Amino acid sequence: MVKMTLEIEGMSCGMCESHVNDTIRRAFSVRKVSSSHSKGQTELIAENPIDEEALRKAIDETGYVLVSVKTEPYEKKGLFGRFKSKA
């Protein structure tokens, strides 16, 4: 699984966050997506990385601008996550 952090320009309120989240949910298979207009970021969790150009196209169609994408491995942090063996 991967965590992708998107820097997005143009979000100014909670409705903007919802609009971006809904667009990503409809266009891509994601486990989780959340946006913050105050940070200008959207974070999503997916099984595999999503193509940056496809993300850019989907977000640009909403009137917002995808500025950058950062992808990193994601490991679920659950109740017993701290007890995982490092073997």
MODELLER restraints for C-alpha pairs under 7 A, 6 or more apart:
rsr = mdl.restraints
at = mdl.atoms
rsr.add(forms.Gaussian(group=physical.xy_distance, feature=features.Distance(at['CA:1:A'], at['CA:46:A']), mean=5.71, stdev=0.5))
rsr.add(forms.Gaussian(group=physical.xy_distance, feature=features.Distance(at['CA:1:A'], at['CA:47:A']), mean=4.29, stdev=0.5))
rsr.add(forms.Gaussian(group=physical.xy_distance, feature=features.Distance(at['CA:1:A'], at['CA:48:A']), mean=5.84, stdev=0.5))
rsr.add(forms.Gaussian(group=physical.xy_distance, feature=features.Distance(at['CA:1:A'], at['CA:73:A']), mean=6.22, stdev=0.5))
rsr.add(forms.Gaussian(group=physical.xy_distance, feature=features.Distance(at['CA:1:A'], at['CA:74:A']), mean=5.35, stdev=0.5))
rsr.add(forms.Gaussian(group=physical.xy_distance, feature=features.Distance(at['CA:2:A'], at['CA:45:A']), mean=5.77, stdev=0.5))
rsr.add(forms.Gaussian(group=physical.xy_distance, feature=features.Distance(at['CA:2:A'], at['CA:46:A']), mean=5.55, stdev=0.5))
rsr.add(forms.Gaussian(group=physical.xy_distance, feature=features.Distance(at['CA:2:A'], at['CA:47:A']), mean=6.20, stdev=0.5))
rsr.add(forms.Gaussian(group=physical.xy_distance, feature=features.Distance(at['CA:2:A'], at['CA:48:A']), mean=6.09, stdev=0.5))
rsr.add(forms.Gaussian(group=physical.xy_distance, feature=features.Distance(at['CA:2:A'], at['CA:49:A']), mean=6.24, stdev=0.5))
rsr.add(forms.Gaussian(group=physical.xy_distance, feature=features.Distance(at['CA:2:A'], at['CA:71:A']), mean=6.68, stdev=0.5))
rsr.add(forms.Gaussian(group=physical.xy_distance, feature=features.Distance(at['CA:2:A'], at['CA:72:A']), mean=5.68, stdev=0.5))
rsr.add(forms.Gaussian(group=physical.xy_distance, feature=features.Distance(at['CA:2:A'], at['CA:73:A']), mean=4.50, stdev=0.5))
rsr.add(forms.Gaussian(group=physical.xy_distance, feature=features.Distance(at['CA:2:A'], at['CA:74:A']), mean=4.62, stdev=0.5))
rsr.add(forms.Gaussian(group=physical.xy_distance, feature=features.Distance(at['CA:3:A'], at['CA:43:A']), mean=6.96, stdev=0.5))
rsr.add(forms.Gaussian(group=physical.xy_distance, feature=features.Distance(at['CA:3:A'], at['CA:44:A']), mean=5.75, stdev=0.5))
rsr.add(forms.Gaussian(group=physical.xy_distance, feature=features.Distance(at['CA:3:A'], at['CA:45:A']), mean=4.67, stdev=0.5))
rsr.add(forms.Gaussian(group=physical.xy_distance, feature=features.Distance(at['CA:3:A'], at['CA:46:A']), mean=6.68, stdev=0.5))
rsr.add(forms.Gaussian(group=physical.xy_distance, feature=features.Distance(at['CA:3:A'], at['CA:71:A']), mean=5.84, stdev=0.5))
rsr.add(forms.Gaussian(group=physical.xy_distance, feature=features.Distance(at['CA:3:A'], at['CA:72:A']), mean=5.40, stdev=0.5))
rsr.add(forms.Gaussian(group=physical.xy_distance, feature=features.Distance(at['CA:3:A'], at['CA:73:A']), mean=6.03, stdev=0.5))
rsr.add(forms.Gaussian(group=physical.xy_distance, feature=features.Distance(at['CA:3:A'], at['CA:74:A']), mean=5.27, stdev=0.5))
rsr.add(forms.Gaussian(group=physical.xy_distance, feature=features.Distance(at['CA:4:A'], at['CA:43:A']), mean=5.69, stdev=0.5))
rsr.add(forms.Gaussian(group=physical.xy_distance, feature=features.Distance(at['CA:4:A'], at['CA:44:A']), mean=5.32, stdev=0.5))
rsr.add(forms.Gaussian(group=physical.xy_distance, feature=features.Distance(at['CA:4:A'], at['CA:45:A']), mean=6.44, stdev=0.5))
rsr.add(forms.Gaussian(group=physical.xy_distance, feature=features.Distance(at['CA:4:A'], at['CA:69:A']), mean=6.71, stdev=0.5))
rsr.add(forms.Gaussian(group=physical.xy_distance, feature=features.Distance(at['CA:4:A'], at['CA:70:A']), mean=5.55, stdev=0.5))
rsr.add(forms.Gaussian(group=physical.xy_distance, feature=features.Distance(at['CA:4:A'], at['CA:71:A']), mean=4.48, stdev=0.5))
rsr.add(forms.Gaussian(group=physical.xy_distance, feature=features.Distance(at['CA:4:A'], at['CA:72:A']), mean=6.48, stdev=0.5))
rsr.add(forms.Gaussian(group=physical.xy_distance, feature=features.Distance(at['CA:5:A'], at['CA:41:A']), mean=6.73, stdev=0.5))
rsr.add(forms.Gaussian(group=physical.xy_distance, feature=features.Distance(at['CA:5:A'], at['CA:42:A']), mean=5.82, stdev=0.5))
rsr.add(forms.Gaussian(group=physical.xy_distance, feature=features.Distance(at['CA:5:A'], at['CA:43:A']), mean=4.55, stdev=0.5))
rsr.add(forms.Gaussian(group=physical.xy_distance, feature=features.Distance(at['CA:5:A'], at['CA:44:A']), mean=6.62, stdev=0.5))
rsr.add(forms.Gaussian(group=physical.xy_distance, feature=features.Distance(at['CA:5:A'], at['CA:69:A']), mean=5.77, stdev=0.5))
rsr.add(forms.Gaussian(group=physical.xy_distance, feature=features.Distance(at['CA:5:A'], at['CA:70:A']), mean=5.09, stdev=0.5))
rsr.add(forms.Gaussian(group=physical.xy_distance, feature=features.Distance(at['CA:5:A'], at['CA:71:A']), mean=6.51, stdev=0.5))
rsr.add(forms.Gaussian(group=physical.xy_distance, feature=features.Distance(at['CA:6:A'], at['CA:41:A']), mean=5.47, stdev=0.5))
rsr.add(forms.Gaussian(group=physical.xy_distance, feature=features.Distance(at['CA:6:A'], at['CA:42:A']), mean=5.04, stdev=0.5))
rsr.add(forms.Gaussian(group=physical.xy_distance, feature=features.Distance(at['CA:6:A'], at['CA:43:A']), mean=6.22, stdev=0.5))
rsr.add(forms.Gaussian(group=physical.xy_distance, feature=features.Distance(at['CA:6:A'], at['CA:66:A']), mean=6.90, stdev=0.5))
rsr.add(forms.Gaussian(group=physical.xy_distance, feature=features.Distance(at['CA:6:A'], at['CA:68:A']), mean=5.80, stdev=0.5))
rsr.add(forms.Gaussian(group=physical.xy_distance, feature=features.Distance(at['CA:6:A'], at['CA:69:A']), mean=4.66, stdev=0.5))
rsr.add(forms.Gaussian(group=physical.xy_distance, feature=features.Distance(at['CA:6:A'], at['CA:70:A']), mean=6.50, stdev=0.5))
rsr.add(forms.Gaussian(group=physical.xy_distance, feature=features.Distance(at['CA:7:A'], at['CA:40:A']), mean=5.83, stdev=0.5))
rsr.add(forms.Gaussian(group=physical.xy_distance, feature=features.Distance(at['CA:7:A'], at['CA:41:A']), mean=4.64, stdev=0.5))
rsr.add(forms.Gaussian(group=physical.xy_distance, feature=features.Distance(at['CA:7:A'], at['CA:42:A']), mean=6.59, stdev=0.5))
rsr.add(forms.Gaussian(group=physical.xy_distance, feature=features.Distance(at['CA:7:A'], at['CA:66:A']), mean=6.05, stdev=0.5))
rsr.add(forms.Gaussian(group=physical.xy_distance, feature=features.Distance(at['CA:7:A'], at['CA:67:A']), mean=5.33, stdev=0.5))
rsr.add(forms.Gaussian(group=physical.xy_distance, feature=features.Distance(at['CA:7:A'], at['CA:68:A']), mean=5.15, stdev=0.5))
rsr.add(forms.Gaussian(group=physical.xy_distance, feature=features.Distance(at['CA:7:A'], at['CA:69:A']), mean=6.47, stdev=0.5))
rsr.add(forms.Gaussian(group=physical.xy_distance, feature=features.Distance(at['CA:8:A'], at['CA:40:A']), mean=5.32, stdev=0.5))
rsr.add(forms.Gaussian(group=physical.xy_distance, feature=features.Distance(at['CA:8:A'], at['CA:41:A']), mean=5.62, stdev=0.5))
rsr.add(forms.Gaussian(group=physical.xy_distance, feature=features.Distance(at['CA:8:A'], at['CA:64:A']), mean=6.71, stdev=0.5))
rsr.add(forms.Gaussian(group=physical.xy_distance, feature=features.Distance(at['CA:8:A'], at['CA:65:A']), mean=5.47, stdev=0.5))
rsr.add(forms.Gaussian(group=physical.xy_distance, feature=features.Distance(at['CA:8:A'], at['CA:66:A']), mean=4.62, stdev=0.5))
rsr.add(forms.Gaussian(group=physical.xy_distance, feature=features.Distance(at['CA:8:A'], at['CA:67:A']), mean=5.61, stdev=0.5))
rsr.add(forms.Gaussian(group=physical.xy_distance, feature=features.Distance(at['CA:9:A'], at['CA:40:A']), mean=6.10, stdev=0.5))
rsr.add(forms.Gaussian(group=physical.xy_distance, feature=features.Distance(at['CA:9:A'], at['CA:64:A']), mean=5.89, stdev=0.5))
rsr.add(forms.Gaussian(group=physical.xy_distance, feature=features.Distance(at['CA:9:A'], at['CA:65:A']), mean=5.05, stdev=0.5))
rsr.add(forms.Gaussian(group=physical.xy_distance, feature=features.Distance(at['CA:9:A'], at['CA:66:A']), mean=6.55, stdev=0.5))
rsr.add(forms.Gaussian(group=physical.xy_distance, feature=features.Distance(at['CA:9:A'], at['CA:67:A']), mean=6.87, stdev=0.5))
rsr.add(forms.Gaussian(group=physical.xy_distance, feature=features.Distance(at['CA:10:A'], at['CA:64:A']), mean=5.09, stdev=0.5))
rsr.add(forms.Gaussian(group=physical.xy_distance, feature=features.Distance(at['CA:10:A'], at['CA:65:A']), mean=6.58, stdev=0.5))
rsr.add(forms.Gaussian(group=physical.xy_distance, feature=features.Distance(at['CA:11:A'], at['CA:17:A']), mean=6.58, stdev=0.5))
rsr.add(forms.Gaussian(group=physical.xy_distance, feature=features.Distance(at['CA:11:A'], at['CA:37:A']), mean=4.99, stdev=0.5))
rsr.add(forms.Gaussian(group=physical.xy_distance, feature=features.Distance(at['CA:11:A'], at['CA:40:A']), mean=6.58, stdev=0.5))
rsr.add(forms.Gaussian(group=physical.xy_distance, feature=features.Distance(at['CA:11:A'], at['CA:64:A']), mean=6.93, stdev=0.5))
rsr.add(forms.Gaussian(group=physical.xy_distance, feature=features.Distance(at['CA:12:A'], at['CA:37:A']), mean=5.41, stdev=0.5))
rsr.add(forms.Gaussian(group=physical.xy_distance, feature=features.Distance(at['CA:13:A'], at['CA:37:A']), mean=5.88, stdev=0.5))
rsr.add(forms.Gaussian(group=physical.xy_distance, feature=features.Distance(at['CA:17:A'], at['CA:35:A']), mean=5.18, stdev=0.5))
rsr.add(forms.Gaussian(group=physical.xy_distance, feature=features.Distance(at['CA:17:A'], at['CA:36:A']), mean=6.29, stdev=0.5))
rsr.add(forms.Gaussian(group=physical.xy_distance, feature=features.Distance(at['CA:17:A'], at['CA:37:A']), mean=6.26, stdev=0.5))
rsr.add(forms.Gaussian(group=physical.xy_distance, feature=features.Distance(at['CA:20:A'], at['CA:59:A']), mean=6.98, stdev=0.5))
rsr.add(forms.Gaussian(group=physical.xy_distance, feature=features.Distance(at['CA:21:A'], at['CA:33:A']), mean=6.07, stdev=0.5))
rsr.add(forms.Gaussian(group=physical.xy_distance, feature=features.Distance(at['CA:21:A'], at['CA:34:A']), mean=6.30, stdev=0.5))
rsr.add(forms.Gaussian(group=physical.xy_distance, feature=features.Distance(at['CA:21:A'], at['CA:35:A']), mean=6.71, stdev=0.5))
rsr.add(forms.Gaussian(group=physical.xy_distance, feature=features.Distance(at['CA:29:A'], at['CA:46:A']), mean=6.87, stdev=0.5))
rsr.add(forms.Gaussian(group=physical.xy_distance, feature=features.Distance(at['CA:30:A'], at['CA:44:A']), mean=6.86, stdev=0.5))
rsr.add(forms.Gaussian(group=physical.xy_distance, feature=features.Distance(at['CA:30:A'], at['CA:45:A']), mean=5.91, stdev=0.5))
rsr.add(forms.Gaussian(group=physical.xy_distance, feature=features.Distance(at['CA:30:A'], at['CA:46:A']), mean=4.55, stdev=0.5))
rsr.add(forms.Gaussian(group=physical.xy_distance, feature=features.Distance(at['CA:31:A'], at['CA:45:A']), mean=5.35, stdev=0.5))
rsr.add(forms.Gaussian(group=physical.xy_distance, feature=features.Distance(at['CA:31:A'], at['CA:46:A']), mean=5.34, stdev=0.5))
rsr.add(forms.Gaussian(group=physical.xy_distance, feature=features.Distance(at['CA:32:A'], at['CA:44:A']), mean=5.43, stdev=0.5))
rsr.add(forms.Gaussian(group=physical.xy_distance, feature=features.Distance(at['CA:32:A'], at['CA:45:A']), mean=5.11, stdev=0.5))
rsr.add(forms.Gaussian(group=physical.xy_distance, feature=features.Distance(at['CA:33:A'], at['CA:43:A']), mean=5.68, stdev=0.5))
rsr.add(forms.Gaussian(group=physical.xy_distance, feature=features.Distance(at['CA:33:A'], at['CA:44:A']), mean=4.21, stdev=0.5))
rsr.add(forms.Gaussian(group=physical.xy_distance, feature=features.Distance(at['CA:33:A'], at['CA:45:A']), mean=6.50, stdev=0.5))
rsr.add(forms.Gaussian(group=physical.xy_distance, feature=features.Distance(at['CA:34:A'], at['CA:42:A']), mean=5.62, stdev=0.5))
rsr.add(forms.Gaussian(group=physical.xy_distance, feature=features.Distance(at['CA:34:A'], at['CA:43:A']), mean=5.46, stdev=0.5))
rsr.add(forms.Gaussian(group=physical.xy_distance, feature=features.Distance(at['CA:34:A'], at['CA:44:A']), mean=6.49, stdev=0.5))
rsr.add(forms.Gaussian(group=physical.xy_distance, feature=features.Distance(at['CA:35:A'], at['CA:41:A']), mean=5.72, stdev=0.5))
rsr.add(forms.Gaussian(group=physical.xy_distance, feature=features.Distance(at['CA:35:A'], at['CA:42:A']), mean=4.06, stdev=0.5))
rsr.add(forms.Gaussian(group=physical.xy_distance, feature=features.Distance(at['CA:35:A'], at['CA:43:A']), mean=6.28, stdev=0.5))
rsr.add(forms.Gaussian(group=physical.xy_distance, feature=features.Distance(at['CA:36:A'], at['CA:42:A']), mean=6.30, stdev=0.5))
rsr.add(forms.Gaussian(group=physical.xy_distance, feature=features.Distance(at['CA:56:A'], at['CA:66:A']), mean=5.62, stdev=0.5))
rsr.add(forms.Gaussian(group=physical.xy_distance, feature=features.Distance(at['CA:59:A'], at['CA:65:A']), mean=6.53, stdev=0.5))
rsr.add(forms.Gaussian(group=physical.xy_distance, feature=features.Distance(at['CA:59:A'], at['CA:66:A']), mean=6.52, stdev=0.5))
rsr.add(forms.Gaussian(group=physical.xy_distance, feature=features.Distance(at['CA:60:A'], at['CA:66:A']), mean=6.93, stdev=0.5))
